[in-house]
Amino acid sequence: MPAFDIQVNRKNFHDYKIVEKATPTADDLADGQILVKVDQFAFTSNNITYATVGEMVGYWNFFPVSDDWGIIPMWGFSDVVASKNENVKVGERFYGYYPMGSHLIMSPKSIKPTSFMDGIEHRQALPVIYNNYINTKTDSSYSKKGEPIQSLFRPLFTTSFLIDDFMDDNDFFGGKQIILTSASSKTAIGLAFLLAQRKGAKDLNIIGLTSAGNVDFVKDLGYYDTVLSYDQAEQIAKDQTSVIVDFSGNERVQASLQIHLGNQLVYNCLVGMVDWTQRGGKGSAAQNGKFFFAPTQAVKRNKEWGVAGFQQKLGMAWMQFTNQIGDWMTVQNTNGAEGLAGLYLPMLDGKVDPKIGHIVQL
């Protein structure tokens, strides 16, 4: 089929379209550029967050099309199908940040055997962490069989790792109860896993809030000390210092937790927008929180630990986490543009099973 993008109306996320276009070739490349064909990527609630905070954080700027329409970024794998760069060969496979579509022209720079940075002009003001592409043939953590897990969890787990590190770096702001909303989301699960590893050294009570239908699933993970549905949130102890890590973006949940915890709420960390339709506007309860931007903590640790040191620590945690994912998650494949379009609205509306990891194959 021809090349395509799926574009989303930036004012109305339920309005989307499949845009077919001529398949690019080597003739479309400038010197030093490459053309990749996107092979597969994960589609999770994290991608919906990219859309909902796209104007604020700049996610629409990675693969721009117009002021009215945008392309949601995805994490996955591509193959080089044409190259005018002597240091990047046709047939090489790279993991990284791609459009919700089939092809991408890139301008590699800082090329190493392990990776390159996309040097295309419009991406240079954007966070470096999203512009790095990893060569699978030199990636020690890569396996062909493990591609779905890498696509589904590696970027989310990196965020989990950075939140956990940020909290520990600040001694959890004195909090003893760590409350995770949207506890069934993949980033929350990764964070709960990491927090659970700290319980030998830290006196923490890890509480997961989730929808009533997901309570049993979240309990069975074994990472949370307590799992409650949202309408049971009043059972959370009010006499303990508490930290909220909010993946839901739900204004009602934010307001009720802030009222319930009162002065015992010592830090309110805003991360995701899983329940994006219920987020508040200016003057909302969420204004009392602080938005967590993962690249900021990554830059800090890269400076302090060095790039190699950061990757080593992240890699060790990643291997521990991935060793037990198969116990609770099933990978489900969706094929082609029409299949992706059919998955988009259920993901947007939060109508997907948290036990299923969705991989889109193009």
Number of C-alpha atoms within 10 A of each C-alpha: 10 10 16 17 20 22 23 20 17 20 12 10 17 13 12 18 13 15 13 15 11 9 13 18 14 14 9 13 18 14 11 15 22 25 23 25 22 24 17 28 29 25 24 28 22 24 21 24 22 21 25 24 15 16 12 10 14 14 23 22 20 22 17 16 13 13 11 11 20 27 26 26 24 23 25 27 27 26 19 20 19 22 25 18 17 11 13 22 15 16 13 14 21 23 24 20 21 27 22 26 27 24 22 17 21 19 20 21 17 10 13 13 13 14 21 20 20 21 16 15 9 11 16 13 10 14 16 14 16 19 19 20 22 19 20 20 13 12 14 9 11 15 12 8 8 11 19 23 17 24 25 23 23 21 20 22 25 21 23 25 25 22 26 19 19 19 20 14 11 9 12 20 16 15 21 19 22 22 25 26 28 28 32 24 23 22 27 26 23 28 25 25 23 22 24 18 13 13 12 8 7 14 11 18 19 21 22 28 26 25 15 12 10 19 18 13 16 26 17 11 16 13 21 23 13 15 25 23 18 18 12 12 18 13 9 17 13 17 11 16 19 27 24 22 27 27 26 27 24 22 19 14 20 25 15 15 19 18 12 17 19 14 13 19 22 17 20 22 19 21 25 28 24 27 19 22 15 14 19 17 10 7 8 13 20 24 15 15 17 13 15 19 14 18 16 13 18 22 17 12 18 14 12 11 14 13 13 10 14 16 14 13 12 16 16 10 18 20 11 12 16 17 9 11 13 10 9 13 14 13 15 11 16 20 13 16 23 12 14 22 16 12 17 18 16 12 19 22 15 16 10 16 15 20 16 14 21 24 23 21 19 17
